[in-house]
Amino acid sequence: MTHDLSLKEIQKQWHGTLKSYAIGFLASFLLTVISFALVVTRLFSDRIVMYAIVGLAILQAIVQLLFFLHVGQEEDKPRWATIAFCFTFLILLIIVIGSLWIMHDLNARMMPGM
Amino acid sequence: MNKPLTIHHQDTLELNPDTHLPDLHQDTFSKTTQGFWMYLMTDSLLFATLFCAYAILHTETFDGPSAQDLFSLSTAFTETMILLLSSVTCGFSMMAALRNKKNQVLAWLGVSFLLGASFVAIELTEFTQLVQDGNSWQRSAFLSSFFTLVSTHGMHVSFGLLGMIVMAAQLFLLGVTATTFRRLITFSMFWHFLDLVWIFIFTFVYLMGVV
């Protein structure tokens, strides 16, 4: 049997700081407000707004992954959590892009007007 | 890895059969957090498939109402802010746990709980309104995929709330220990993850539905 870590040792492994939560919160808040404002005010064309809010969502996802979920900040090697994250991200892209591609293609082959 | 911990590990940990080096991931804390992370990764695949279904079906309204007719942006914006705040207060309870302040941990958890509960309440109100207006999941493929995606997220939040009650009871009885701290960490991972998923629901379902 291996030794279990004490509370102090576990607390040392925790990466969150007040600063990281404050930065994560402010950035997420701003990004949400900007994308909301872009849609509500309609200052730009629909196409630009569409690209902008997707970009802002991805940006916010990165902010939250770094400041709330602490991805890639492990100290022990091998960094299993980071490796698992990268692999999952790859699978996720294959599922999303693959499904949308196939379904769009099938849709395009259907009879027009159906 | 900090120094004293490494030395400590070398005395006690099994050797990794591949490298003959001490294996640093064999303690309960590492195994639990790694395992929970794996669960979150598989959960993100579940949400990815539901997002795909929504992306493909959201135009199939079967002559019923579309996203533009149904969704209220201000409600979704309020929900986003509530969930974000809840995520941060959950982080604050982690910070209190780092300083072994049991009552502060419980207080911040209580705030997170109330915010999470109001999120679920707003969502259920929205769903009730939709169903009462005859726009339930039976109306069209668009609404089926909408309800599946958004209520799967809502269900996760509800189970998170349940977990929070159980964890608060443990914290109240046991205080901040290695075990309760570990559970706090897995819970905060879960809660932040749900906030992250909601960002995509807010963007792809609500904002894009109205553009």
Interface residues (C-beta under 8 A of the other chain):
Chain A: T2 H3 D4 L5 S6 L7 E9 I10 Q11 K12 Q13 W14 G16 T17 L18 Y21 G24 F25 S28 F29 T32 S35 F36 V39 V40 D46 V49 M50 I53 V54 L56 A57 Q60 A61 Q64 L65 F68 L69 E75 D76 W80 A81 A84 F85 F87 T88 I91 L92 I95 V96 S99 L100 M103
Chain B: M1 N2 L5 H8 T12 L13 E14 L24 H25 Q26 D27 T28 F29 S30 T33 Q34 W37 M38 M41 T42 S44 L45 A48 T49 F51 C52 A55 I56 L73 F77 T80 M81 L84 S87 V88 G91 F92 M94 M95 A97 L98 N100 V176 T177 A178 F181 R182 I185 S188 M189 H192 F193 D195 L196 I199 F200 F202 T203 F204 L207 M208 V210 V211
